[in-house]
Amino acid sequence: MGKEKKRVLIVGAGPAGLFCAYRLVEAGIPVLLADRMREAGRKFLLAGASGGLNCTHAGTPAELSEKYYGNEALFQGLLEDFSPADLVNWYKTMGSDTFVGNGGKIFAKLGAPEILKRWLKQFESSPLFSFQGGCEFTGFGERQGQFKFRHGNQELEIEAEYAVFALGGGSRPETGSNGAWTDAFQAAGIQVAPLRSANCGVEVQWSPHMLKRIASAHGSGTSLNIALTCSGRASTGEVVLTGYGLEGSGVYSIGYYIRQELAKSGSCKVGVDLLPGLTPEQLARRLSRPKGKESLSNYARKALGLAGLPFVLFKELEPAGDLSKVKNLSLSVTGCRPLEEAISSAGGVCLSELDDNFMLKTRPGCFVIGEMADWEAPTGGYLLQGCFSTAFRASEKIIDLLS
Ligand SMILES: Cc1cc2nc3c(=O)[nH]c(=O)nc-3n(C[C@H](O)[C@H](O)[C@H](O)COP(=O)(O)OP(=O)(O)OC[C@H]3O[C@@H](n4cnc5c(N)ncnc54)[C@H](O)[C@@H]3O)c2cc1C
């Protein structure tokens, strides 16, 4: 690794760290990239593992910024500086076209493994870049610009003019992002909001009958076309019933509001519309058909097309069987799934600790980017876009400082 002082040390080889390295090397700045894992980009690979890499989202910076809950103004600026269109162009430079899928999600045509391979290949040919795997950041050194690491059994110190931390959140620790860095940052007096599950399943205490029906439906699919609401926000995307509760992008899209409610009272009422395709007027018209002696299940199937698992869910939530409530049901969410299972995490280095360029106010020369900073967004490409845009902002500042 060499004892000489590094120009720029980047710790964390996820998309944020890799993109920051890419920009600095492109600007002619030497970079040492270190990661606790032997290989780079493990979570990036996981993100692209099923259904293709949803790398960003279509829309203007103002439209997209609404998804970065509570940090809209900050992200509008970040997305203006490095927009989805810029990211799409960057994927082109990696040899991957993109396409717009459902609901404005933008996907890379190439798979994540191929993109990562090409990305790393660009570094291999540069004398300005070096990578140190198996090297875990353990804390800040005594002096400014000194950073402590564990490499195998060895404790070592690396000195650098500038350091960029891109250590990710705490979900899916098998990818390397285990959130253990929070201790080192807190020990250095840096405020860190606790890492919490985001974009995760939620827990519902189903009845034994419902549990049985979910278990037996597994072969035929438990993904439902239903709409959820929480705190006046409507879900978008599929909702999957599981033994522990609900999963799927529909849940993730309102997960932030569910968590807010859970934090207040320990449980959260979520509105359920089992027939989002029907207007209330259409529902009333269909229910004006006399039921006669038909069983409830037959009537629901014929009048409303409500059958199978959605009907079972209806009975679970409305035991009295009043079909006029089918668009207006409610279920109790009792918690979120554990962080290890989540797609991303909320919490991280508090934004109040960072200046506009994501530099730590109390540690000039040290930057914090990507998911380890305290911002969050739903799935749909917003997370990766946020990681790239924060990396862009910090890299611009470092290029400016070193030019
Ligand atoms: C299953 C799944 C699907 C996803 N799908 C999408 C999607 O479709 N679209 C989307 O936008 N986002 C998606 N995401 C989220 C996205 O992958 C992350 O937001 C993104 O990878 C975060 O990038 P990052 O660079 O900030 O951190 P990470 O990718 O988490 O990288 C952090 C790096 O830091 C290293 N590290 C951690 N601690 C230390 C330490 N102490 N010392 C040294 N190195 C350390 C880790 O080993 C890791 O390599 C998905 C995530 C998952 C888990």
The ligand as a MOL file (V3000), in Angstrom:
LIG
                    3D

  0  0  0     0  0            999 V3000
M  V30 BEGIN CTAB
M  V30 COUNTS 53 58 0 0 0
M  V30 BEGIN ATOM
M  V30 1 C -31.5600 -6.2910 -3.0010 0
M  V30 2 C -31.2760 -4.8480 -3.3370 0
M  V30 3 C -31.8100 -4.3150 -4.4950 0
M  V30 4 C -31.5750 -2.9740 -4.8040 0
M  V30 5 N -32.0940 -2.4760 -5.9490 0
M  V30 6 C -31.8830 -1.1780 -6.2710 0
M  V30 7 C -32.3800 -0.6500 -7.4780 0
M  V30 8 O -32.9540 -1.3800 -8.3060 0
M  V30 9 N -32.1850 0.6660 -7.7510 0
M  V30 10 C -31.5380 1.4780 -6.8690 0
M  V30 11 O -31.4160 2.6750 -7.1320 0
M  V30 12 N -30.9880 0.9890 -5.7350 0
M  V30 13 C -31.1630 -0.3110 -5.4240 0
M  V30 14 N -30.6240 -0.8160 -4.2620 0
M  V30 15 C -29.8960 0.0990 -3.3580 0
M  V30 16 C -28.4720 0.3980 -3.8330 0
M  V30 17 O -27.8270 -0.7990 -4.1930 0
M  V30 18 C -27.7190 1.1030 -2.7150 0
M  V30 19 O -28.4270 2.2620 -2.3480 0
M  V30 20 C -26.3090 1.4660 -3.1360 0
M  V30 21 O -25.5410 0.3130 -3.4020 0
M  V30 22 C -25.6020 2.2590 -2.0440 0
M  V30 23 O -24.3580 2.6230 -2.5570 0
M  V30 24 P -23.1740 3.1170 -1.6180 0
M  V30 25 O -21.9840 3.2370 -2.5090 0
M  V30 26 O -23.6050 4.3050 -0.8470 0
M  V30 27 O -22.9750 1.9460 -0.5580 0
M  V30 28 P -22.7460 0.3800 -0.7670 0
M  V30 29 O -23.1110 -0.0600 -2.1150 0
M  V30 30 O -23.4230 -0.2450 0.3820 0
M  V30 31 O -21.1660 0.2290 -0.6340 0
M  V30 32 C -20.5120 0.4850 0.6000 0
M  V30 33 C -19.1530 -0.1680 0.5730 0
M  V30 34 O -18.4560 0.1890 1.7530 0
M  V30 35 C -17.7790 -0.9600 2.2570 0
M  V30 36 N -17.5750 -0.7740 3.6980 0
M  V30 37 C -18.5030 -0.7270 4.6690 0
M  V30 38 N -17.9240 -0.5300 5.8660 0
M  V30 39 C -16.5960 -0.4440 5.6390 0
M  V30 40 C -15.4680 -0.2200 6.4850 0
M  V30 41 N -15.5730 -0.0400 7.8090 0
M  V30 42 N -14.2370 -0.1920 5.9180 0
M  V30 43 C -14.0780 -0.3740 4.5730 0
M  V30 44 N -15.1210 -0.5810 3.7250 0
M  V30 45 C -16.3690 -0.6110 4.2640 0
M  V30 46 C -18.6740 -2.1110 1.9120 0
M  V30 47 O -17.9570 -3.3220 1.8670 0
M  V30 48 C -19.2290 -1.7020 0.5470 0
M  V30 49 O -18.4400 -2.1900 -0.5080 0
M  V30 50 C -30.8010 -2.1530 -3.9450 0
M  V30 51 C -30.2450 -2.7070 -2.7910 0
M  V30 52 C -30.4730 -4.0510 -2.4940 0
M  V30 53 C -29.8610 -4.6260 -1.2500 0
M  V30 END ATOM
M  V30 BEGIN BOND
M  V30 1 1 1 2
M  V30 2 1 2 3
M  V30 3 2 2 52
M  V30 4 2 3 4
M  V30 5 1 4 5
M  V30 6 1 4 50
M  V30 7 2 5 6
M  V30 8 1 6 7
M  V30 9 1 6 13
M  V30 10 2 7 8
M  V30 11 1 7 9
M  V30 12 1 9 10
M  V30 13 2 10 11
M  V30 14 1 10 12
M  V30 15 2 12 13
M  V30 16 1 13 14
M  V30 17 1 14 15
M  V30 18 1 14 50
M  V30 19 1 15 16
M  V30 20 1 16 17
M  V30 21 1 16 18
M  V30 22 1 18 19
M  V30 23 1 18 20
M  V30 24 1 20 21
M  V30 25 1 20 22
M  V30 26 1 22 23
M  V30 27 1 23 24
M  V30 28 2 24 25
M  V30 29 1 24 26
M  V30 30 1 24 27
M  V30 31 1 27 28
M  V30 32 2 28 29
M  V30 33 1 28 30
M  V30 34 1 28 31
M  V30 35 1 31 32
M  V30 36 1 32 33
M  V30 37 1 33 34
M  V30 38 1 33 48
M  V30 39 1 34 35
M  V30 40 1 35 36
M  V30 41 1 35 46
M  V30 42 1 36 37
M  V30 43 1 36 45
M  V30 44 2 37 38
M  V30 45 1 38 39
M  V30 46 1 39 40
M  V30 47 2 39 45
M  V30 48 1 40 41
M  V30 49 2 40 42
M  V30 50 1 42 43
M  V30 51 2 43 44
M  V30 52 1 44 45
M  V30 53 1 46 47
M  V30 54 1 46 48
M  V30 55 1 48 49
M  V30 56 2 50 51
M  V30 57 1 51 52
M  V30 58 1 52 53
M  V30 END BOND
M  V30 END CTAB
M  END
